Amino acid sequence: MTQLYDSSAQRPGALPPPGCPAHAGTGAEPLHAPEFGRDPFAVYRRLREAHGPLAPVELDGGVPAMLCVGYETALEIMRRPETFSKDPRNWRDRNEGLLSESSFAPRVLRPRPQVDFVDGEEHRRLRGAIEDSTGRIDPGALRTYVERTADTLIDQFCEAGEAELIGSYCALVPVLVMGQLFGCPQEIMDRLLRGVAAFIDGSDPLGGDRVAAEALRELIDLKRREPAADITSWLIAHPARLTDEELVEQLLLLLGMGTGVMPGLIGSALRLLLTDERFSGDVMGGSMLVEDALDEVLWTDPPLANMGLYFPVHDTNIGGTRLRAGDAVMISLAATNRDALLRSPHKQGNRAHLAFGAGPHACPGRSSARLIASVALEKLLDRIPDLALAGEVEQLKWLSGVFVRGVITLPVRFAPVIKPGSRRTMVPPGVRPGERDQPPHPDQRDGRQDAPQGASPLPSVPSLSLSLPAPPGSGGEFQPEGEDRQKQQSALLGFLTRWRRSR
């Protein structure tokens, strides 16, 4: 018979191990402590052994929550919207003034008209607008955007024979693609990324949120005047008639996937492809191995390690724990996928992982996110097939905060590849890149423009600005505005520098 215990008390008969914070009398594991950052999976195992599928934790100073580390319990919570709300207005500790105003979690997980923070009809209306608008992106067109973005970035380091791939590739691909899909001009993208950086690394979450929101409001005003074939314009025109505040919030959510989660997915999958013998061999760049590597990451080390909070709307019993109405419950996607009691254990081709959530609040952009990641990996391994990790895997640095996890350094070495003309041509021994004349770019021969029909030519390096074709039948093009290329590159590199530091 399952023994129930109150969420505010320690599980009966479960003694904390030596050195556990529970010896201090709180019983809550501090997820903001260095120990969690060093080895979160050891903490998850200890919590599961001591408490079962729901364990008391502290998100940051003075912010208690229950962490769900059990797969079946997580599914039950995510699939019972009538009992478990995502609306922070139900957070009892917040409503009773028990949370510190300086704590990070309450400032980020606050009431807002975003699809991930509302329930019921409001949630269905916002989610419908997102799904309808993102659904207008043709997968073939999206693949083209990613391939051309990847080619431009690879051209910037392929002749060097070495690179740090997180900052120069894994994090930039989704950022640039999202900017194009939003139809975002360079000057607005500059401020948008600065705001997102301050939000992600916690240096000024509220200030960063305001800067990003102001940039998006300017983008929305522009698209109201000059609609085009982009997600922003489609959201504005959707029959759900989103307010400007609602438009800002849904765009922030989509941008957060591209800047806070997808770099970790691409980087961690690439780490596996470079270091795990299961993914090595003559066909390392094959699409099936790339898909298998993505599945492995999503099962064993998902980039969104712990997702937003759920709040029971009434007292309830679940997973052997009695929860009070308004208790904060966080789903650990990283821990639940490794649950030893999992009925569908991870094996090749099994995509029953919870990395994208489940139930009505499952990630609405999961198919596009996976396509972007897979194409970015395939393109890189096709262009530079002999990539090898420079150094030992144990020396890699990790971003391991409460919410997001992933490698933040991935140095590689390879035989230099000449970018113009024949991209497969290796630089002859003893010749440094740039020391000999290079053939003209195919798009520049005799003044001809050989870009695909309807597409704008790729810009010359070092520009990171791309003009990409709109999806077929949409009747328009994505046209970034402005010529200040150095400003755009500086904004992106500034964002990446702060992103690397966000721990």
C-alpha positions in Angstrom: 0.0 0.0 0.0 1.4 3.4 -0.9 2.1 5.6 2.1 1.1 9.2 1.6 3.1 12.1 3.0 2.6 15.8 2.9 4.6 17.9 0.4 5.9 20.0 3.3 7.3 17.1 5.2 10.0 14.6 4.6 9.0 11.1 3.4 8.5 8.8 6.4 11.4 6.4 6.9 13.6 8.0 4.2 16.8 9.2 5.9 18.9 11.7 4.0 22.4 10.5 3.0 25.4 12.1 4.8 26.2 15.5 3.5 22.6 16.0 2.1 21.1 19.4 2.8 18.3 17.6 4.6 20.6 17.2 7.5 20.3 20.9 7.9 16.6 20.3 8.7 15.0 21.6 5.6 14.7 18.3 3.6 14.9 20.3 0.3 17.8 19.9 -2.1 19.1 23.2 -3.3 19.2 23.1 -7.1 21.1 26.4 -7.1 24.0 24.8 -5.3 27.4 24.1 -7.0 26.9 20.3 -6.4 23.9 20.3 -8.7 25.8 22.1 -11.4 28.7 19.7 -11.3 26.6 16.5 -11.5 22.8 17.0 -11.7 22.1 13.3 -12.5 23.7 12.3 -9.2 21.3 14.7 -7.5 18.3 13.3 -9.4 19.3 9.7 -8.4 19.6 10.7 -4.7 16.3 12.5 -4.7 14.5 9.5 -6.3 16.1 7.0 -3.8 15.2 9.2 -0.8 11.8 10.5 -1.8 10.3 8.6 -4.7 8.9 10.3 -7.8 8.3 13.7 -6.1 11.1 15.3 -4.1 11.4 18.6 -2.2 13.9 21.0 -3.7 14.8 24.7 -3.6 14.9 26.4 -7.0 16.9 29.3 -5.7 17.1 31.2 -2.4 13.9 30.7 -0.5 11.9 29.3 -3.4 10.6 25.8 -2.5 9.1 23.3 -5.0 8.5 19.7 -5.6 10.6 18.1 -8.3 9.1 15.3 -10.3 11.7 12.7 -11.1 9.4 9.8 -12.0 8.3 9.2 -15.7 4.8 7.9 -15.0 4.1 10.6 -12.4 5.3 13.3 -14.8 3.0 12.0 -17.6 0.1 12.0 -15.2 0.7 15.6 -14.1 1.2 16.9 -17.7 -1.9 15.1 -18.9 -4.3 16.3 -16.2 -4.9 20.0 -16.9 -8.1 19.8 -14.9 -6.0 19.2 -11.7 -2.6 20.7 -12.6 -2.5 24.3 -13.8 0.4 26.1 -15.5 -0.9 29.5 -14.5 1.5 31.1 -11.9 -1.5 33.0 -10.5 -2.2 29.7 -8.6 1.2 29.7 -6.9 0.3 29.8 -3.2 3.7 30.9 -1.9 3.6 33.8 -4.3 0.1 34.8 -3.4 0.9 34.7 0.3 4.0 36.8 -0.1 6.5 34.1 1.0 8.9 34.4 -2.0 11.8 36.8 -2.0 11.5 39.6 -4.5 15.2 39.1 -5.4 14.7 35.4 -6.3 15.2 34.5 -9.9 12.5 31.9 -10.4 9.5 34.0 -9.3 10.7 36.9 -11.5 10.9 34.6 -14.6 7.9 32.3 -13.8 5.4 35.1 -13.4 1.8 35.5 -14.7 1.9 36.5 -18.3 -0.3 36.0 -21.4 2.1 33.4 -22.9 0.8 30.0 -24.1 3.0 28.1 -21.5 1.5 30.1 -18.6 -2.2 29.9 -19.2 -4.9 27.2 -19.2 -8.2 26.4 -20.7 -9.7 28.4 -23.5 -7.0 31.1 -23.3 -4.4 28.4 -23.8 -6.2 26.8 -26.7 -6.6 30.2 -28.5 -2.9 31.1 -28.1 -1.7 27.7 -29.0 -3.9 27.6 -32.1 -2.4 30.8 -33.3 1.1 29.5 -32.8 0.4 26.2 -34.5 -1.4 27.7 -37.4 1.3 30.3 -38.0 4.3 28.0 -37.7 2.5 25.4 -39.7 2.7 27.7 -42.7 6.4 27.2 -42.9 7.0 24.5 -45.5 9.5 21.9 -44.3 11.4 22.0 -47.6 11.8 25.8 -47.3 12.9 25.6 -43.7 15.5 23.0 -44.7 16.8 25.5 -47.3 17.1 28.2 -44.7 19.1 26.0 -42.4 21.4 24.7 -45.2 22.2 28.1 -46.5 22.7 29.5 -43.0 25.0 26.6 -42.1 27.0 27.0 -45.3 27.6 30.7 -44.6 28.8 29.9 -41.1 31.0 27.0 -42.1 32.6 29.1 -44.8 33.9 31.3 -42.0 36.0 28.6 -40.3 36.4 25.8 -42.8 39.9 26.9 -44.0 41.3 27.3 -40.5 41.5 23.6 -39.6 40.2 24.3 -36.2 37.1 25.9 -34.6 35.1 26.3 -31.4 31.8 25.0 -32.7 29.4 26.2 -30.0 30.1 29.9 -30.4 30.8 29.8 -34.2 28.1 27.3 -35.3 25.8 25.4 -32.9 24.4 28.5 -31.2 24.4 30.7 -34.3 22.4 28.5 -36.6 19.1 28.5 -34.7 19.5 32.2 -33.8 20.0 33.3 -37.4 17.2 31.0 -38.7 14.8 32.3 -36.1 15.6 35.8 -37.0 14.8 35.0 -40.6 11.6 33.2 -39.8 10.5 36.2 -37.7 11.3 38.6 -40.6 13.4 40.6 -38.2 15.5 43.5 -39.5 19.1 43.7 -38.3 18.8 46.7 -36.0 15.8 45.2 -34.2 17.6 41.8 -33.9 20.5 43.6 -32.4 18.5 44.8 -29.4 16.4 41.7 -29.2 19.5 39.5 -28.7 20.9 41.8 -26.1 17.7 41.6 -24.1 17.5 37.8 -24.5 21.1 37.5 -23.3 20.4 39.4 -20.1 17.4 37.3 -19.5 19.1 33.9 -20.1 22.2 34.5 -18.0 20.2 36.0 -15.1 22.3 39.2 -15.0 19.2 41.3 -15.4 16.2 39.1 -16.2 13.5 41.8 -15.9 15.6 44.5 -17.7 16.5 42.0 -20.4 12.8 41.0 -20.7 11.8 44.6 -21.2 14.5 45.3 -23.8 13.5 42.2 -25.8 9.8 43.0 -25.5 10.4 46.6 -26.7 12.3 45.2 -29.7 9.5 42.8 -30.5 6.9 45.6 -30.2 8.8 47.6 -32.8 8.9 44.5 -35.0 5.1 44.0 -34.7 4.5 47.7 -35.6 6.7 47.3 -38.7 4.8 44.1 -39.7 1.5 45.7 -39.2 2.5 48.4 -41.7 4.5 46.1 -44.0 3.3 42.5 -43.7 5.4 39.8 -45.3 5.8 36.0 -45.5 7.0 35.5 -41.9 5.8 34.1 -38.6 5.3 37.6 -37.1 3.0 38.7 -39.9 1.1 35.5 -39.8 0.5 35.8 -36.0 -0.7 39.3 -36.5 -3.2 38.3 -39.1 -4.5 35.2 -37.3 -8.2 35.1 -36.6 -7.5 34.8 -32.9 -6.7 38.5 -33.0 -3.9 38.5 -30.5 -3.2 41.7 -28.7 0.2 43.3 -29.0 1.2 42.0 -25.5 0.1 38.5 -26.5 2.1 38.7 -29.8 5.2 39.7 -27.9 4.8 36.9 -25.4 4.4 34.2 -28.1 7.3 35.5 -30.1 9.4 35.5 -26.9 8.5 31.8 -26.3 9.5 30.8 -29.8 12.7 32.8 -29.6 13.6 31.2 -26.3 13.5 27.8 -28.0 16.0 29.1 -30.6 18.4 30.8 -28.2 18.1 28.9 -25.0 17.4 25.3 -25.9 18.4 24.5 -29.5 22.1 25.3 -29.1 22.2 22.7 -26.4 20.5 20.1 -28.5 22.8 20.7 -31.5 25.9 20.9 -29.4 25.2 17.8 -27.3 24.3 15.7 -30.4 27.5 16.8 -32.1 29.4 15.9 -29.0 28.0 12.4 -29.2 28.8 12.1 -32.9 32.4 13.1 -32.2 33.1 11.1 -29.1 30.8 8.1 -28.8 31.9 5.0 -30.8 28.3 4.0 -31.4 28.1 7.1 -33.7 31.4 6.9 -35.5 32.5 5.2 -38.7 32.5 5.9 -42.4 28.9 7.0 -42.4 29.2 9.4 -39.5 27.4 12.1 -41.4 24.5 9.8 -42.4 21.0 11.1 -41.6 20.1 8.0 -39.6 23.1 8.4 -37.3 22.2 12.1 -36.8 18.7 11.2 -35.9 19.8 8.5 -33.5 22.2 11.0 -31.8 19.4 13.5 -31.4 17.2 10.8 -29.9 20.0 9.8 -27.5 20.4 13.4 -26.3 16.6 13.9 -26.0 16.4 10.8 -23.8 19.5 11.0 -21.7 20.6 14.6 -21.6 17.8 16.9 -22.9 18.8 20.6 -23.3 15.6 21.7 -21.4 16.5 19.8 -18.2 13.7 21.1 -16.0 10.6 22.8 -17.3 8.2 25.4 -15.9 6.0 24.9 -12.9 2.6 23.2 -12.5 0.2 24.0 -9.6 -2.5 21.7 -8.3 -5.8 23.6 -8.2 -6.9 21.6 -5.2 -5.3 19.2 -2.7 -4.4 16.0 -4.4 -2.4 12.8 -3.9 0.0 11.7 -6.7 3.1 9.6 -6.7 2.8 8.8 -3.0 2.8 12.4 -2.1 0.0 14.7 -0.9 0.2 18.0 -2.6 -1.6 21.1 -1.3 -3.4 23.5 -3.7 -0.9 25.9 -5.1 2.2 23.9 -4.4 4.9 24.5 -7.1 5.7 21.3 -9.0 8.5 21.2 -11.6 8.9 18.4 -14.1 12.5 17.2 -14.5 12.7 16.1 -18.1 16.3 15.0 -17.6 15.5 12.8 -14.5 12.2 11.3 -15.7 13.7 10.0 -18.9 16.2 8.0 -16.8 13.7 6.6 -14.4 14.6 3.0 -13.7 10.9 2.1 -13.5 10.3 3.4 -17.0 7.9 1.0 -18.8 9.3 2.0 -22.3 13.1 2.1 -21.7 15.2 4.1 -24.2 16.2 2.1 -27.3 16.9 3.0 -30.9 14.0 4.6 -32.6 11.9 5.0 -29.4 10.7 8.6 -29.2 8.6 8.3 -26.1 10.9 10.7 -24.2 9.5 13.7 -22.4 12.1 16.2 -23.7 9.4 18.2 -25.5 6.9 17.7 -22.7 3.5 16.0 -23.1 -0.2 16.8 -22.8 -1.8 20.1 -23.8 1.4 22.1 -23.0 3.8 20.0 -25.1 6.2 22.1 -27.1 4.4 23.4 -30.2 7.6 23.8 -32.2 9.1 20.4 -31.6 9.0 19.2 -35.2 10.7 22.4 -36.5 13.3 22.3 -33.7 14.2 18.8 -34.6 14.4 19.6 -38.3 16.7 22.6 -37.7 19.0 20.5 -35.5 19.2 17.5 -37.8 19.9 19.6 -41.0 22.5 21.7 -39.1 24.4 18.5 -38.1 24.1 16.8 -41.5 25.4 19.9 -43.3 28.4 20.3 -41.0 29.4 16.6 -41.2 29.0 16.6 -44.9 31.1 19.7 -45.4 33.8 18.7 -42.9 33.6 14.9 -42.6 36.9 14.5 -40.6 35.9 16.6 -37.6 37.6 15.4 -34.4 37.4 16.7 -30.8 40.5 18.8 -29.9 41.2 17.6 -26.4 39.6 15.3 -24.0 35.8 15.0 -23.6 36.3 15.4 -19.8 37.7 18.9 -20.5 34.5 20.2 -22.1 32.6 22.9 -20.1 28.9 22.7 -19.5 26.1 25.0 -18.9 24.2 23.3 -16.1 21.6 25.5 -14.5 18.3 24.7 -13.0 16.5 24.9 -16.4 18.9 24.5 -19.3 21.8 22.2 -19.8 24.4 21.7 -22.6 28.0 21.9 -23.6 29.3 25.4 -23.9 32.7 24.5 -25.4 33.3 22.1 -28.3 36.8 22.7 -29.8 37.5 20.7 -32.9 40.3 20.1 -35.5 40.1 19.0 -39.1 41.9 19.1 -42.4 41.3 22.7 -43.8 38.8 22.9 -46.7 38.8 25.7 -49.3 35.4 27.3 -49.3 35.1 28.8 -52.8 34.8 26.6 -55.9 35.2 23.0 -55.0 34.3 22.9 -51.3 35.8 19.4 -51.0 39.2 20.5 -52.1 41.7 20.3 -49.2 44.4 22.9 -48.8 47.7 21.4 -50.0 50.4 20.6 -47.4 52.6 23.6 -46.5 50.1 26.2 -47.9 48.3 28.3 -45.4 44.7 29.4 -46.2 44.7 32.6 -48.1 48.3 32.3 -49.4 47.3 31.4 -53.0 44.8 32.8 -55.4 41.3 31.4 -55.0 38.7 30.8 -57.7 35.9 33.2 -57.8 32.6 32.3 -56.0 30.2 30.7 -58.4 27.7 33.6 -57.9 30.3 36.1 -59.0 31.7 34.6 -62.2 31.3 37.1 -65.1 28.9 39.1 -63.1 26.2 36.3 -63.3 23.8 35.6 -60.4 23.5 31.8 -60.2 21.4 31.7 -57.1 18.3 29.5 -57.1 15.2 30.9 -58.7 13.5 33.3 -56.3 16.4 33.4 -53.8 18.7 36.2 -52.9 22.5 35.4 -53.2 24.3 34.6 -50.1 26.3 37.5 -48.7 30.1 37.4 -48.6 31.9 36.5 -45.5 32.1 37.9 -42.8 28.4 39.0 -43.0 26.0 36.9 -40.9 22.9 38.4 -42.6 21.0 36.2 -44.9 18.2 36.8 -47.4 16.3 33.5 -47.8 13.3 32.5 -50.0 9.9 32.5 -48.5 7.9 29.2 -48.4 6.4 28.3 -51.8 3.1 29.9 -52.4 3.5 32.5 -49.6 3.9 35.3 -52.2 6.8 37.1 -50.5 10.4 36.9 -49.3 12.3 37.3 -46.1 14.2 40.5 -46.5 16.4 41.6 -43.6 16.9 45.4 -43.7 19.9 47.5 -43.0 23.5 47.3 -44.2 25.3 47.6 -40.8 26.8 44.1 -40.9 29.4 44.7 -38.3 26.7 45.7 -35.8 24.7 42.5 -36.4 27.8 40.4 -36.0 28.8 42.2 -32.8 25.3 41.7 -31.4 25.4 38.0 -32.1 28.9 37.5 -30.7 27.9 39.6 -27.6 24.9 37.4 -27.1 27.0 34.2 -27.4 29.6 35.5 -24.9 27.0 36.1 -22.3 25.2 32.8 -23.1 28.4 30.9 -22.5 28.7 32.5 -19.0 25.1 31.7 -18.0 25.5 29.0 -15.4 
